[in-house]
Amino acid sequence: MSVNNEILARSAGLPGSAQLVVVSDLNIPTSIVFDSSGRLYVAESGLAFGSAPTGGRVFQILENGTRRCIVENLRPPVNGLSVYENDLYISEGGNPGRISVVDINTLQRETVIDNLPGGGNYHTNMAIMGDDGWLYFGQGALTNSGVVGPDSAMMPWLKEVRHPCDIPGCDISLSGWNGRSENEEVSTGAFQEYGIEGRAGQTIKGALPCTAAIMRCRPDGSALELVAWGLRNPYGISFNRQGDLIAIDIGINDRGSRPIGNVPDCLYQVKQKQWYGWPDFAAGIPVTAKDYKPQRGPLAGQTPSFLLGNHEQLGAPAKPLHTFVKHAAPTKFCFEPNANRIVLAMFGDKLPVTGPPGPRAGRCVGRLDMATGKKEILLGHTFSRPIDVCFGPDNSLYVLDFGHYEMRSPAELDTTAGSGVLYKIEAPVFGDQAEELF
């Protein structure tokens, strides 16, 4: 048994608080939220894994545990739910991406913003309303590290080589590096369509909407603005009590035509117009650092090259508030009531697709003290793939489990439809140092 598995087994055997099943038999769920009246909502992604039905859905969970479908036929994957006053905001990561709003009382549904980048590795992510009256949302990159390659065909939700390239949020100049796809005589440049090379000094104008960014718009979808660029996959975002925007960024993988090794996932405070480093920096460190040498693919053992030639114009990349173990894959998070700590759903590794075989990471619920950096795991409980967490009006911790999902090989996805579960945990107990897990 690996060290990480021993930690999980030990923590599961420790006494914890009561774990109650609120609802089970969920199909690839991703998001939970309570409204101001204490009503609970769960979103299914709509990804057709393991015979799960296609098309995203949102359910209201009634007090007796039954579910009432209030929205269906959403563009998969649905990646986020949030509530502001009487409105439920839904992030649809399809192609194209879209953010919808549903009136909780009338169930009338409208489109806030459409035609967001889609069809790539990552998607339109969580959308939340700020106290300033703007709707903030994350937009993932369409590639792993800036270059379209055959590795995208390994993504179970994509399985396409030829897909759109990334769109920068500000003007960039290319270094001229081109990636040669493994086992294919194809050379592709950064921010270029598959098979098209880039040139040194070539300028690509920034545009909106862009990828690898956090953007904001008015509640009616107007006045789209860039908040910050260079976040590879800002999946979970939230405002803290001080009004700071906090975001998770899931790191670059050791795969594709430009693999980067050993990249951690990060937690950032997002500031207006700051560059967050992607595709040339990870956790504020250049990808040319020796620790980031990939272990496999066409560049195995080699130092990765920069894609951009205008770092000085972009400014120094932001430093993270905290870094996590590589492949731990934090997804959503919430703030612990009356404390300077956050609770995170750690989805866990997707090896061997996202990197060479290695120790297990994530697959737990963690707690991070923002002041000290101390990390603990939720005791007495085991999960398949935690993907969202929140505290309910009863102060219980609600944990949404994505369900059974393992990537056995690039060609084999082992998943079980209907294995998603929403748990309620009264008076959650954290402990046990968990540096190896997240």
Phi, psi and chi 1 to 4 in degrees:
 res  aa     phi    psi   chi1   chi2   chi3   chi4
   1 MET       -  132.5 -178.5 -179.5  -70.3      -
   2 SER   -70.4  164.3   70.7      -      -      -
   3 VAL   -57.4  -43.5  171.9      -      -      -
   4 ASN   -64.8  -40.4  -68.1   -3.4      -      -
   5 ASN   -65.5  -35.4  -74.1  -14.7      -      -
   6 GLU   -64.0  -39.9  -73.0  178.4    4.9      -
   7 ILE   -62.9  -46.0  -67.9  171.1      -      -
   8 LEU   -61.2  -44.4  -74.5  170.3      -      -
   9 ALA   -65.4  -40.7      -      -      -      -
  10 ARG   -65.8  -43.4 -174.3  172.0   70.5 -114.9
  11 SER   -66.9  -33.9   69.3      -      -      -
  12 ALA   -68.8  -27.7      -      -      -      -
  13 GLY   -85.1   -8.9      -      -      -      -
  14 LEU   -81.0  151.6  -69.7  171.6      -      -
  15 PRO   -66.7  131.9   23.2  -33.1      -      -
  16 GLY  -132.5 -170.4      -      -      -      -
  17 SER   -85.3  171.5   51.3      -      -      -
  18 ALA   -63.1  135.8      -      -      -      -
  19 GLN  -113.4  114.6  174.9  175.5  -64.1      -
  20 LEU  -112.8  138.8  -53.5  173.4      -      -
  21 VAL   -82.5  116.7  173.3      -      -      -
  22 VAL   -80.9  -47.0  177.5      -      -      -
  23 VAL  -155.3  142.6   60.4      -      -      -
  24 SER  -125.0 -171.3   58.4      -      -      -
  25 ASP    59.7   33.5  -57.8  -40.5      -      -
  26 LEU   -86.0  144.4  -66.1  167.3      -      -
  27 ASN  -100.2  102.7  -73.9  -62.8      -      -
  28 ILE    49.9   58.6  -35.3  -63.7      -      -
  29 PRO   -77.2  154.0   32.4  -36.2      -      -
  30 THR  -131.4  -20.3   59.1      -      -      -
  31 SER  -148.2  143.7  -52.1      -      -      -
  32 ILE  -134.9  152.8   50.9  175.9      -      -
  33 VAL  -161.9  148.3   71.0      -      -      -
  34 PHE  -104.8  144.7  -75.3   90.9      -      -
  35 ASP   -92.5  179.7   66.4   19.1      -      -
  36 SER   -67.3  -16.7   59.5      -      -      -
  37 SER   -94.0    3.2  -61.8      -      -      -
  38 GLY    86.0    9.0      -      -      -      -
  39 ARG   -79.3  141.6  -68.2  170.9  -68.5 -166.7
  40 LEU  -106.9  138.1  173.0   61.3      -      -
  41 TYR  -129.1  144.0  -56.0   87.6      -      -
  42 VAL  -130.9  136.9  177.2      -      -      -
  43 ALA  -109.6  135.0      -      -      -      -
  44 GLU   -96.1  140.1  -68.0 -177.5  -21.0      -
  45 SER   -66.5  -32.6   66.7      -      -      -
  46 GLY    87.8    4.1      -      -      -      -
  47 LEU   -73.0  133.1  -67.7  169.4      -      -
  48 ALA   -89.6   62.9      -      -      -      -
  49 PHE   -93.3  139.2  -64.6  161.6      -      -
  50 GLY    54.7   41.4      -      -      -      -
  51 SER    71.0   12.8   74.5      -      -      -
  52 ALA   -66.1  146.6      -      -      -      -
  53 PRO   -67.1  144.6   23.6  -33.1      -      -
  54 THR   -84.5  156.9 -170.9      -      -      -
  55 GLY    94.8  120.2      -      -      -      -
  56 GLY   -69.3  151.1      -      -      -      -
  57 ARG  -139.1  152.9  -61.3 -176.3  -68.6  178.9
  58 VAL  -122.5  131.5  176.9      -      -      -
  59 PHE  -114.7  142.1  -63.0   97.4      -      -
  60 GLN   -90.7  129.7  179.9 -173.5  -11.0      -
  61 ILE   -95.2  117.9  -53.1  -57.1      -      -
  62 LEU   -82.6  167.7  -54.5  178.5      -      -
  63 GLU   -61.7  -28.8  -70.2 -175.3    2.4      -
  64 ASN   -88.0    8.8   60.6    2.0      -      -
  65 GLY    88.0   -5.7      -      -      -      -
  66 THR   -76.7  162.2   60.4      -      -      -
  67 ARG  -119.1  147.1   66.1 -167.6   85.6  177.6
  68 ARG  -123.8  115.1  171.7 -166.7  177.8 -151.6
  69 CYS   -73.7  121.4 -176.4      -      -      -
  70 ILE  -109.8  -18.7   61.8  170.3      -      -
  71 VAL  -145.2  139.9 -169.8      -      -      -
  72 GLU  -144.9  176.9   56.6 -174.2  -13.1      -
  73 ASN    59.3   38.5  -61.4  -41.5      -      -
  74 LEU   -83.8  153.8  -61.9  164.7      -      -
  75 ARG   -71.9  119.6  -65.5  175.4 -171.3  167.0
  76 PRO   -78.5  147.3   27.0  -32.8      -      -
  77 PRO   -90.0  136.0   31.8  -34.2      -      -
  78 VAL   -72.3  122.0  173.6      -      -      -
  79 ASN  -111.4   -9.3  -75.4  -36.7      -      -
  80 GLY  -162.2  147.9      -      -      -      -
  81 LEU  -129.9  138.0  -73.2 -179.8      -      -
  82 SER  -147.6  158.6   67.7      -      -      -
  83 VAL  -123.3  137.6  168.1      -      -      -
  84 TYR  -140.0  116.9 -176.9   74.7      -      -
  85 GLU    54.2 -118.8  -64.6  179.7  -15.2      -
  86 ASN  -101.3   16.9  -69.5  -41.1      -      -
  87 ASP  -113.9  137.6  -69.4  -32.9      -      -
  88 LEU  -107.8  116.1 -179.6   67.1      -      -
  89 TYR   -95.1  132.0  -71.7   92.0      -      -
  90 ILE  -122.0  125.4  -52.6  169.5      -      -
  91 SER   -95.5  118.3  -57.4      -      -      -
  92 GLU  -110.6  113.3  -57.3  176.3   61.5      -
  93 GLY   -92.9   30.9      -      -      -      -
  94 GLY   -77.2 -160.0      -      -      -      -
  95 ASN  -126.1   98.8 -172.7   15.9      -      -
  96 PRO   -82.1  166.6   31.5  -36.6      -      -
  97 GLY   -73.7  159.7      -      -      -      -
  98 ARG  -156.0  149.8  177.1  173.2   64.3 -170.9
  99 ILE  -119.2  126.0  -62.2  172.2      -      -
 100 SER  -113.8  160.5  -58.8      -      -      -
 101 VAL  -132.1  137.5   62.6      -      -      -
 102 VAL  -122.1  128.5  173.3      -      -      -
 103 ASP   -71.8  119.4 -175.4  -61.8      -      -
 104 ILE   -60.9  -32.3  -69.3  171.4      -      -
 105 ASN   -83.9  -41.3  -63.0  -42.4      -      -
 106 THR   -97.7  -16.5   67.0      -      -      -
 107 LEU    63.0   17.8  -60.3 -174.1      -      -
 108 GLN   -71.7  133.2 -178.9  177.3  -11.1      -
 109 ARG  -114.1  135.5  173.7  176.6  149.0 -160.0
 110 GLU  -135.4  158.3  -63.5  179.6   -4.1      -
 111 THR   -89.9  127.8  -64.2      -      -      -
 112 VAL   -84.1  -54.0  175.3      -      -      -
 113 ILE  -147.3  138.1 -172.8  168.1      -      -
 114 ASP  -126.6  175.7 -153.2  -19.8      -      -
 115 ASN    60.3   38.0  -63.5  -47.9      -      -
 116 LEU   -80.8  156.2  -64.3  169.1      -      -
 117 PRO   -56.0  137.0  -26.4   35.9      -      -
 118 GLY  -152.2  178.6      -      -      -      -
 119 GLY    84.7   12.2      -      -      -      -
 120 GLY  -121.6 -159.1      -      -      -      -
 121 ASN   -66.8  -39.0  -74.4 -155.9      -      -
 122 TYR  -129.7  176.1  -54.3  104.4      -      -
 123 HIS  -139.5 -176.3  -42.3   94.9      -      -
 124 THR   -68.6  125.6  -59.8      -      -      -
 125 ASN  -110.7 -156.9  -66.0  -35.4      -      -
 126 MET   -52.2  135.9 -167.4   76.3 -171.1      -
 127 ALA  -120.0  130.0      -      -      -      -
 128 ILE  -137.5  147.7   57.9  172.5      -      -
 129 MET   -88.8  130.7 -174.0   67.2   70.7      -
 130 GLY   -89.2  162.4      -      -      -      -
 131 ASP   -65.0  -15.6  -70.6  -20.7      -      -
 132 ASP   -82.9    1.5   56.7    4.3      -      -
 133 GLY    85.5    6.8      -      -      -      -
 134 TRP  -101.7  148.6  -70.1   79.1      -      -
 135 LEU   -96.7  117.9 -176.5   68.5      -      -
 136 TYR  -100.9  141.5  -69.0   74.4      -      -
 137 PHE  -151.6  150.8   63.2   95.2      -      -
 138 GLY   -92.4  147.9      -      -      -      -
 139 GLN  -133.4  115.1  176.7   69.3   48.9      -
 140 GLY   -72.5  163.0      -      -      -      -
 141 ALA   -71.1  155.0      -      -      -      -
 142 LEU   -88.6   -8.7  -62.4 -175.7      -      -
 143 THR  -130.1  171.1   63.2      -      -      -
 144 ASN   -70.2  -47.8  173.1   44.0      -      -
 145 SER  -144.0   26.9   63.9      -      -      -
 146 GLY   105.4   -7.4      -      -      -      -
 147 VAL  -125.6  125.7  178.7      -      -      -
 148 VAL   -70.9  130.8  179.4      -      -      -
 149 GLY  -153.0  173.9      -      -      -      -
 150 PRO   -62.9  -15.2  -21.2   32.7      -      -
 151 ASP   -61.6  -23.5   58.7  -55.7      -      -
 152 SER   -64.5  -23.3   59.1      -      -      -
 153 ALA   -68.5  -15.2      -      -      -      -
 154 MET   -82.1  -13.6  -62.4 -171.6  -63.3      -
 155 MET   -75.1  118.8  -60.6  -66.1  100.7      -
 156 PRO   -57.8  -29.7  -22.5   32.4      -      -
 157 TRP   -84.8   -6.0   53.4   86.5      -      -
 158 LEU  -118.5  -66.3 -174.9   56.5      -      -
 159 LYS    56.1   32.3  -64.2 -171.2  179.2  -61.6
 160 GLU  -127.6  138.0  -63.1  -72.7  -17.3      -
 161 VAL   -86.0  -49.8  173.5      -      -      -
 162 ARG   -86.5  104.7  -64.7 -177.6 -179.9  -85.4
 163 HIS  -140.9  169.5   62.9   76.8      -      -
 164 PRO   -59.6  151.4  -22.9   33.4      -      -
 165 CYS   -88.6  169.1   59.9      -      -      -
 166 ASP   -71.4  156.7  -78.9  -66.5      -      -
 167 ILE  -119.7  116.9  -55.9  164.9      -      -
 168 PRO   -71.5  152.2   27.1  -33.8      -      -
 169 GLY   -87.4   -9.4      -      -      -      -
 170 CYS  -147.8  168.5   52.2      -      -      -
 171 ASP   -63.4  134.1  -65.3   -8.1      -      -
 172 ILE  -129.1  157.4   59.3  171.5      -      -
 173 SER  -119.7  131.7  175.4      -      -      -
 174 LEU   -82.4  147.4  -60.6 -174.1      -      -
 175 SER   -77.0  -22.1   69.0      -      -      -
 176 GLY    97.8    1.4      -      -      -      -
 177 TRP   -72.8  135.2 -173.5   88.2      -      -
 178 ASN  -124.0  139.0  -65.2  -72.0      -      -
 179 GLY   -96.2  133.3      -      -      -      -
 180 ARG   -97.6  123.7 -176.9  164.4  -66.6  -82.3
 181 SER   -69.1  134.0  -57.6      -      -      -
 182 GLU   -61.5  133.8 -168.4  174.2   21.0      -
 183 ASN    65.0   13.2  -58.1  -37.3      -      -
 184 GLU  -137.9  141.0  -67.9 -167.8   22.7      -
 185 GLU   -88.0   60.3  -66.9  -60.3  -43.0      -
 186 VAL  -129.7  130.8  176.3      -      -      -
 187 SER  -115.8  129.0 -176.3      -      -      -
 188 THR  -130.8  137.0  -55.7      -      -      -
 189 GLY   -92.7  169.9      -      -      -      -
 190 ALA   -67.1  137.8      -      -      -      -
 191 PHE    57.8   32.8  -62.4   87.3      -      -
 192 GLN  -123.2  154.0  -52.7  -69.8  -37.5      -
 193 GLU   -64.7  155.7  -60.6  -66.5  -22.4      -
 194 TYR   -55.3  128.3 -175.7   65.8      -      -
 195 GLY    89.8    0.5      -      -      -      -
 196 ILE  -109.2  125.7  -62.1  177.1      -      -
 197 GLU   -84.1  153.2  -66.1 -171.2  -19.6      -
 198 GLY  -101.0  160.4      -      -      -      -
 199 ARG  -115.5  146.3  -53.9 -177.0  -50.4  -83.8
 200 ALA   -60.7  130.3      -      -      -      -
 201 GLY    85.1   -5.2      -      -      -      -
 202 GLN   -64.1  131.1  179.3 -179.5  -11.3      -
 203 THR   -97.4  134.0  -62.9      -      -      -
 204 ILE  -120.1  121.7  -60.7  178.7      -      -
 205 LYS   -73.6  141.3  -57.4  -67.8  -72.7 -175.5
 206 GLY   -68.9  151.7      -      -      -      -
 207 ALA  -148.0  163.1      -      -      -      -
 208 LEU  -129.8  137.1  -71.9  178.4      -      -
 209 PRO   -70.5  152.6   28.2  -35.1      -      -
 210 CYS  -119.2 -176.6   61.3      -      -      -
 211 THR  -114.8  169.6   59.5      -      -      -
 212 ALA    54.7   53.1      -      -      -      -
 213 ALA  -154.9  168.2      -      -      -      -
 214 ILE  -115.8  130.3  -68.5  175.8      -      -
 215 MET  -124.3  172.2  -67.2  170.7  -82.1      -
 216 ARG  -146.0  157.3   70.2  177.2 -171.8  174.3
 217 CYS  -148.9  169.9   63.0      -      -      -
 218 ARG   -72.4  161.7  -69.3  -61.8 -172.6 -176.0
 219 PRO   -57.5  -21.7  -27.2   35.7      -      -
 220 ASP   -93.5    8.4   61.9   -0.6      -      -
 221 GLY    88.3   -3.6      -      -      -      -
 222 SER   -82.3  169.8   64.3      -      -      -
 223 ALA    57.5   44.9      -      -      -      -
 224 LEU   -59.2  130.7 -178.8   65.1      -      -
 225 GLU  -133.0  152.4  -68.9 -175.9   -0.7      -
 226 LEU   -83.3  130.1  177.7   67.3      -      -
 227 VAL   -93.9  -53.8  176.4      -      -      -
 228 ALA  -156.1  143.2      -      -      -      -
 229 TRP  -117.7  155.9 -176.4   62.0      -      -
 230 GLY    98.9   17.0      -      -      -      -
 231 LEU   -99.7  113.7  -66.2  145.7      -      -
 232 ARG   -59.2  -50.5  175.7 -178.6  175.4  -90.2
 233 ASN  -147.3   80.4 -170.5   22.0      -      -
 234 PRO   -76.4   86.0   28.3  -32.9      -      -
 235 TYR   -78.3  -49.7 -167.2   76.0      -      -
 236 GLY  -109.9  133.1      -      -      -      -
 237 ILE  -136.2  151.5   63.0  173.5      -      -
 238 SER  -164.4  156.6 -175.3      -      -      -
 239 PHE   -95.3  137.2  -73.3   95.9      -      -
 240 ASN   -85.0 -177.7   64.6   15.3      -      -
 241 ARG   -66.3  -23.2  -65.2  179.5 -172.0   86.0
 242 GLN   -86.3   -2.6  -67.1   73.7   41.2      -
 243 GLY    88.4    9.3      -      -      -      -
 244 ASP   -81.1  140.6  -57.0  -43.8      -      -
 245 LEU   -86.0  120.3 -179.4   59.6      -      -
 246 ILE  -111.8  136.8  -53.0  -61.6      -      -
 247 ALA  -138.0  144.3      -      -      -      -
 248 ILE   -88.2  141.5  -77.1  169.5      -      -
 249 ASP  -128.5  118.0 -171.2   26.3      -      -
 250 ILE   -86.1  127.5  -59.2  176.6      -      -
 251 GLY   -78.6  169.0      -      -      -      -
 252 ILE   -63.6  145.8  -57.6  171.7      -      -
 253 ASN   -98.9  161.0  -60.7  153.5      -      -
 254 ASP   -88.3   75.7 -169.7  -17.9      -      -
 255 ARG  -160.1  159.5   62.7  176.5  171.9   91.7
 256 GLY    88.8 -168.6      -      -      -      -
 257 SER   -73.7  -19.4  -56.7      -      -      -
 258 ARG  -134.4   71.2 -174.5  178.3  177.8 -107.0
 259 PRO   -72.9  146.5   28.6  -34.7      -      -
 260 ILE  -127.3  130.6  -47.1  -69.3      -      -
 261 GLY   -96.9  150.4      -      -      -      -
 262 ASN    62.6   30.7  -56.0  -50.8      -      -
 263 VAL   -82.1  129.5  172.6      -      -      -
 264 PRO   -82.1  159.4   32.5  -35.8      -      -
 265 ASP   -83.6  154.4  -56.1  -44.8      -      -
 266 CYS  -133.4  157.9  -64.0      -      -      -
 267 LEU  -118.7  127.3 -171.5   73.1      -      -
 268 TYR  -123.4  150.2  -76.5  103.6      -      -
 269 GLN   -91.6  123.6 -179.8  178.6  -22.9      -
 270 VAL   -93.4  124.7  178.2      -      -      -
 271 LYS  -118.1  146.4  -62.7 -178.3  178.8  180.0
 272 GLN   -57.6  130.3 -166.7   86.7   11.3      -
 273 LYS    68.6    9.9  -54.4  -60.2 -177.3 -177.6
 274 GLN   -79.8  142.4  173.1   75.3   53.8      -
 275 TRP   -90.2  134.5 -179.4   42.9      -      -
 276 TYR  -105.5    9.2  -76.2   77.6      -      -
 277 GLY   103.4  -32.0      -      -      -      -
 278 TRP   -64.2  137.3 -174.9   89.6      -      -
 279 PRO   -99.0    9.2   36.4  -36.6      -      -
 280 ASP  -107.8   -9.9  -77.0   -7.7      -      -
 281 PHE  -132.3  148.0  -69.7   75.1      -      -
 282 ALA  -134.0  124.6      -      -      -      -
 283 ALA    57.4   33.2      -      -      -      -
 284 GLY    79.3    3.6      -      -      -      -
 285 ILE  -112.1  136.9  -59.7  170.2      -      -
 286 PRO   -62.8  144.0   20.2  -31.0      -      -
 287 VAL   -68.1   -9.7  -61.8      -      -      -
 288 THR   -78.7   -4.2   53.5      -      -      -
 289 ALA   -63.8  146.9      -      -      -      -
 290 LYS   -61.3  -30.6   62.3  179.2 -178.3  179.0
 291 ASP   -68.1  -16.2  -70.3  -16.9      -      -
 292 TYR   -97.8   10.4  -73.2  159.8      -      -
 293 LYS   -63.1  131.5  -73.4 -176.9  179.3 -179.8
 294 PRO   -73.1  158.3   27.4  -34.6      -      -
 295 GLN  -103.6   -5.4  -60.8  178.0   44.2      -
 296 ARG  -150.9  176.0   59.4 -176.2 -168.9  172.8
 297 GLY    82.4 -172.4      -      -      -      -
 298 PRO   -65.6  -16.5   24.1  -33.9      -      -
 299 LEU  -114.1   21.4  -58.3  177.7      -      -
 300 ALA   -54.3  126.8      -      -      -      -
 301 GLY    79.1   -0.9      -      -      -      -
 302 GLN  -101.5  158.3  -59.1  179.5   39.1      -
 303 THR   -79.4  123.9  -61.0      -      -      -
 304 PRO   -61.1  154.3  -22.6   34.2      -      -
 305 SER  -102.7  154.8  -62.1      -      -      -
 306 PHE   -72.0  149.1  -72.2  139.6      -      -
 307 LEU   -98.7  -25.7  -61.8 -176.1      -      -
 308 LEU  -106.8  146.1  -51.2 -177.8      -      -
 309 GLY  -112.0    8.9      -      -      -      -
 310 ASN  -127.9   46.4   63.8  -32.8      -      -
 311 HIS   -57.1  -37.5  -67.1  164.9      -      -
 312 GLU   -62.1  -37.7  -69.2 -176.1   -0.1      -
 313 GLN   -71.5  -31.4  -74.3   74.7   29.7      -
 314 LEU   -77.0  -25.6  -65.2  172.0      -      -
 315 GLY    91.7  168.0      -      -      -      -
 316 ALA   -64.5  133.5      -      -      -      -
 317 PRO   -68.4  149.0   24.8  -33.5      -      -
 318 ALA   -66.1  150.0      -      -      -      -
 319 LYS   -95.2  141.5  -60.8  -69.5 -174.5 -179.0
 320 PRO   -73.9  155.5   26.8  -33.6      -      -
 321 LEU   -69.0  -34.4  -64.4  173.0      -      -
 322 HIS  -159.1  145.8 -173.5   80.8      -      -
 323 THR  -114.7  149.4   57.7      -      -      -
 324 PHE  -112.8  165.4  -59.0   95.5      -      -
 325 VAL   -57.3  140.0  170.6      -      -      -
 326 LYS   -56.6  138.5   62.5 -179.8  179.9  178.7
 327 HIS    71.1    7.0  -54.4  -56.7      -      -
 328 ALA   -67.4  -28.1      -      -      -      -
 329 ALA    54.5   63.8      -      -      -      -
 330 PRO   -62.8  139.8   24.5  -32.7      -      -
 331 THR  -115.0  -77.7   46.0      -      -      -
 332 LYS  -110.6  163.0  -52.1  -77.7 -176.2   60.8
 333 PHE  -150.9  165.0   63.2   96.0      -      -
 334 CYS  -144.7  161.6   61.6      -      -      -
 335 PHE   -93.4  133.1  -63.0   96.5      -      -
 336 GLU   -69.4  135.4 -168.0  174.1   53.6      -
 337 PRO   -58.1  132.6  -23.1   33.3      -      -
 338 ASN    58.1   34.8  -55.3  -45.6      -      -
 339 ALA  -152.2  158.4      -      -      -      -
 340 ASN   -92.6   47.9 -171.5   33.0      -      -
 341 ARG  -131.5  151.4  -65.7 -175.3  -66.0 -120.6
 342 ILE  -119.5  148.1   61.4  171.9      -      -
 343 VAL  -108.9  132.2  176.4      -      -      -
 344 LEU  -123.9  140.5  -56.7  109.6      -      -
 345 ALA   -86.6  117.9      -      -      -      -
 346 MET  -102.7   97.8  -49.8  -59.0  -62.0      -
 347 PHE   -61.6  -39.5 -171.8   84.8      -      -
 348 GLY   100.7  171.7      -      -      -      -
 349 ASP   -68.2  156.1   65.1   88.5      -      -
 350 LYS  -122.0   40.7  -65.7 -175.6  -77.0  -65.0
 351 LEU   -70.7  147.0  -56.5  177.1      -      -
 352 PRO   -94.4   14.1   35.8  -35.8      -      -
 353 VAL   -74.6  -44.1  171.0      -      -      -
 354 THR   -89.7   -2.1   56.4      -      -      -
 355 GLY   178.7  171.5      -      -      -      -
 356 PRO   -65.6  158.4   22.8  -31.5      -      -
 357 PRO   -53.1  142.5  -26.3   35.5      -      -
 358 GLY  -167.5 -172.2      -      -      -      -
 359 PRO   -67.6  153.8   24.1  -34.2      -      -
 360 ARG   -65.2  143.5 -141.5  178.6 -159.7 -166.0
 361 ALA  -137.0  153.4      -      -      -      -
 362 GLY    69.2 -142.1      -      -      -      -
 363 ARG    59.7   33.8  -64.8  178.8  175.0   82.4
 364 CYS  -148.4  172.8   62.7      -      -      -
 365 VAL  -107.0  123.8  172.7      -      -      -
 366 GLY  -114.2  161.5      -      -      -      -
 367 ARG  -128.8  131.9 -175.9  170.4   71.7  177.0
 368 LEU  -120.2  125.8  170.7   67.2      -      -
 369 ASP   -83.3  114.9 -171.6  -53.6      -      -
 370 MET   -67.5  -24.5  -61.3  -73.4  -76.1      -
 371 ALA   -84.1  -40.3      -      -      -      -
 372 THR  -104.4  -18.0   66.6      -      -      -
 373 GLY    81.3    3.2      -      -      -      -
 374 LYS   -66.7  136.0 -177.7  179.6 -179.9 -179.0
 375 LYS  -118.0  136.6  -64.8 -172.2  -69.7 -172.6
 376 GLU  -137.2  159.6  -59.4  170.4  -61.9      -
 377 ILE  -113.3  156.2   56.9  175.1      -      -
 378 LEU   -68.9  125.1 -178.7   66.5      -      -
 379 LEU   -90.8  148.0  -60.5  179.2      -      -
 380 GLY    84.7    8.0      -      -      -      -
 381 HIS  -139.8  145.9  -50.1  -77.2      -      -
 382 THR  -125.1  149.1   57.3      -      -      -
 383 PHE  -137.0  159.6  -54.5   98.1      -      -
 384 SER   -80.1  -60.7  -66.2      -      -      -
 385 ARG  -149.3   82.5  -66.0  -77.2 -169.6  174.9
 386 PRO   -59.3  134.9  -20.4   32.2      -      -
 387 ILE  -129.4  -20.4 -166.0  165.3      -      -
 388 ASP  -149.1  150.0 -159.3   -1.7      -      -
 389 VAL  -142.1  147.7  -71.9      -      -      -
 390 CYS  -160.8  155.3   73.3      -      -      -
 391 PHE   -92.6  131.6  -76.2   94.4      -      -
 392 GLY   -85.2  175.2      -      -      -      -
 393 PRO   -63.0  -17.0   18.2  -29.0      -      -
 394 ASP   -90.9    6.2   57.4   -3.1      -      -
 395 ASN    68.6    8.3  -70.2  -37.8      -      -
 396 SER   -77.2  153.3  -65.5      -      -      -
 397 LEU   -91.6  126.3  177.1   64.6      -      -
 398 TYR  -104.5  128.7  -70.6   75.5      -      -
 399 VAL  -121.5  123.0  178.5      -      -      -
 400 LEU   -98.2  122.3 -177.5   64.0      -      -
 401 ASP  -102.6  121.3 -163.5  -37.4      -      -
 402 PHE   -58.7  -30.5 -170.7   79.8      -      -
 403 GLY   107.9 -174.8      -      -      -      -
 404 HIS   -68.7  121.6  176.9   68.4      -      -
 405 TYR  -158.5  109.7  175.0   92.2      -      -
 406 GLU  -136.5  137.3  -64.2  -64.5  -24.8      -
 407 MET   -98.8   95.4  -58.9  175.4   86.0      -
 408 ARG   -69.7  -33.8  -57.2  -61.5 -176.6 -167.2
 409 SER  -160.5  169.9   72.4      -      -      -
 410 PRO   -56.6  -21.0  -28.8   37.0      -      -
 411 ALA  -107.8   -1.6      -      -      -      -
 412 GLU  -131.6  112.7 -176.9 -175.9    4.0      -
 413 LEU  -106.8  122.0  175.1   64.1      -      -
 414 ASP  -104.8  104.5  179.2    6.2      -      -
 415 THR  -142.4  158.3 -173.6      -      -      -
 416 THR  -127.4  117.4  -56.4      -      -      -
 417 ALA   -63.3  145.2      -      -      -      -
 418 GLY    74.8   13.7      -      -      -      -
 419 SER   -96.6    2.6   60.3      -      -      -
 420 GLY   -73.6  143.6      -      -      -      -
 421 VAL  -140.4  142.1 -177.6      -      -      -
 422 LEU  -108.0  122.4  174.3   60.2      -      -
 423 TYR  -108.0  149.1  -63.4  101.1      -      -
 424 LYS  -114.8  126.9  171.9 -176.5  174.5  179.8
 425 ILE  -122.9  111.1  -60.8  170.6      -      -
 426 GLU   -80.9  134.9  -61.1  174.1  -16.3      -
 427 ALA    47.9   62.9      -      -      -      -
 428 PRO   -59.7  142.5   21.4  -33.0      -      -
 429 VAL  -113.2  125.4  177.2      -      -      -
 430 PHE  -114.3  152.0  -70.6   85.8      -      -
 431 GLY   176.2 -167.5      -      -      -      -
 432 ASP    64.2  105.0 -152.9   21.8      -      -
 433 GLN   -52.3  137.0  -71.5  -74.2   -8.3      -
 434 ALA  -133.4   41.5      -      -      -      -
 435 GLU   -60.6  -32.9  -62.6  -65.9  -30.3      -
 436 GLU   -74.2  -24.6  -63.0   88.7  -13.9      -
 437 LEU   -90.0  -37.1  -75.8  173.4      -      -
 438 PHE  -151.7      -   78.8  102.2      -      -
